[in-house]
């Protein structure tokens, strides 16, 4: 999977989430208001959203 995310980053479709916590509105699976990051999260870029 890592090489697939690397390829998506290289073409500008995703970027790494830079924050240290994730707000509940961004991460629906956690019931808390904020969740500390324990993994690498990716978000789509504007270019990636164009294809949706």
Helices and strands as residue ranges (DSSP letters): H 2-10, E 14-16, E 21-23, E 34-36, E 42-44, H 46-50
